[in-house]
Amino acid sequence: MGKRFAFAIAITLISVLAMTLSQSFAAAPETEIGEGACYSRSLIGHRTSSGQRYDPKALTASHATIPNGTRVKVTNVENNRSVVVRINDRMSAHAGGIIMDLSQHACRELKFGPGGKGKIKLEVLDSSTAAK
C-alpha cells in the first residue's frame, strides 16, 4: 500500500505541475495593448526577478506573464515611436491597469508625457535570449 500511495502522490504532483506550467505559458500574450509606465527612480540598483540590478540606462521592462529574457517590441500608440526591450522583471498582474513597467531609457525613447505613462502596444519578438 505504501508504494501505491507514493505513486499516486507523485502522479498528482506531476499533474499539478503540468497544469501550472501550461497555464503560465498560455498566459503570455503575443500582442497586447494597454498602459505602460516608467520604473520609479527609487528602484535604481534594486534586484529584479531575473537577479539583475535595475539599470535605468538599459532597455528593459517588467511584465506579469511574459518570461524573463523575452524581447518585446513596445510601440507608443500616441506617437508611433517604438523600442525593443528585454523582459528582466516580473510585475503584479493587477498593477493598477499598467501592463508593463519600462526602464527610464525606454520611456525616453517612447517619449512618454508628464507622469511617465503612455498607451502602448506590445509585440513579443522572441524568447531565445532567456535570462540566466
N, C-alpha and C positions, 0 to 999 in steps of 0.2 A: 504494500500500500504506500510506503514511503517514496518509492521510485515513481509510482504513478502520480502522486501528489506533486512531487518536484517537477515532473514532466509537464503537468497541467499548469503549474505556476510559470514555467519557462515559456510555454506556448502563449499564455495570457500576456506576459511581459513583451514578448516579440510582437504580438498583435497590436498592443497599445503603442509601442514604439513605431511600428509601421504606419499606423493611423496618424500619429502625431507628425511624423516626417512628411507624409503625403499632404497633410493639411498645410504645413508650413511652406512647402514648395508650391502648392497650388495657390497660396495666398499672395505670392509675389506677382504684381501686375506687369504686363508688357508695356502698357501705356497708362497714364493716369493724369488727370487734370485736377488742380486744387491750389491751395495757398501754400507758398513757401516762405520761410523766414530765415533770417541770419542767426547763426550761433551768437550767444552773448559773449562779449569780450571777457567776461569774468571766467569763462571756461578755457581760456588760453592756457596751454600746458597740461590740462587735465587729461587723464587717460580716457580713450574711447573704448567701446566694447571690443574692438579688434586688438586692444593693447597698445595702440599707437597714441601718442600725445596729440591733442588738438593743436594744429598749426593754422593760424588764420591766413597764411600766405599760400597754403596748399589748395588744390581744387578737390575738396572732399565734401561729403554730406552724410546725413543720417536719415534712415527710413525705417518704418515699422516692420516691413516684411521682406524687402529686397536684401539678399545676402551680402555680407561684407565681401569686398573685392570686386563687386559688380560695377562695371562702367555704365553710366546713365547720362544720356543727353537731356539737359534741362533747358527749356525754352521759356522765356518771359513772354506770355501771350499778349501783353500790352504793347511791347515794342519789337517783338520777334527776335530779340537777341538770344543766342544760345551759348552754352558752355557744356563741356563733358566733365563730369565729376566721378570720383570713385567712392563708393559707399564704404565707410570705415567705422560706422557707429550705428547703434540701434536707438530708436526713439519710441515713445509710447504710441500705441495705436489710437489713443484718444488725446492727442496733444492740442486740444483747443481748435480743432479744424485744420491744423497745419499738417500737410502730407510729407514735408521734407524740411530738415534744417540744413542750411548751407554754410560753408565757410565764408569768412569776410571777403576773400578774394573772389569767390564765385558770385557773391551778391553784387560786388562792384562790377564784374563783367556783365551781369544781367541788368545792371542799372536799376536796382530796386529803389523806390522812392523813399521818402521820410518814413521812419518807423521800421525799416528793414524788412518789409514784407512785399509780396507780389504774387499775382496769379501765374502759375507755371504749368507746363506740360512736361511730363517725364516720359522718356522712351528708353527702355532697357536695351543696351547695346550688346553686352556680353558679360559673362562671369568667369572668364578664363584666367583672370588675374587675381583670383581669390586671395584675400589677406591671410597671411600665415599666423 
